[in-house]
Amino acid sequence: MDRKDIIIIILSLIIIALLAIGAYNQAREDQIIYHTVNITDTFSLDVPISDNVTKTQVSPHMHIVNDSQNGIEITSFNMGNESTFDLIEDGSQYIYTQESYKLGAEQITLSNHTVWYNRKDKNYIAFFSPENTNDNVIIVCKDNETMARMISTVRY
């Protein structure tokens, strides 16, 4: 081999290495990073890290977390051991919200959990009401992979 062939081989290897580094960096940037969030004292799950999260306390028993960056909304309703008129009103609102999400949606299975998918607004909706807690949680997400990851990490 002469000097010209060696230079071409070395330049080719350098170009291949640079392309591989670029592809690796792009893949890392596209990767979603998750962290664990406690929705209530007894209910937690992993959600994508986001800069655009708002938390709204609808009532002492009901909270809504909205992540506009990742297309996620989580509604939690914890009835505790109380029995007040406000609690009945909040419970009715929660049930109405739950039923309105199911309207026009089809039932599917995602990560071994029943999920509702609404083709019209492209939302995946999961409902959790663990019997061992007083938590009732609705998770709404635009992306099925993100939803699958979140519901597979639910702990209560």
KAWO-V480229 format. One line per field, one symbol per residue. phi: phi as a letter, one per 30 degrees, with the letter a starting at -180 (. if undefined). Layout:
BEGIN
phi: ???
END
This chain:
BEGIN
phi: .cddddddddddddddddddddddddddddddccbdbddbdbbbadbddbcccccbcdaecbbbcbcddcibbbcbbbdhcdbbdddddddddddddddddddiccdbcbhhbdbcbcddchccbbcbbdddbcdbbcccbdcddddeddddcdbb
END
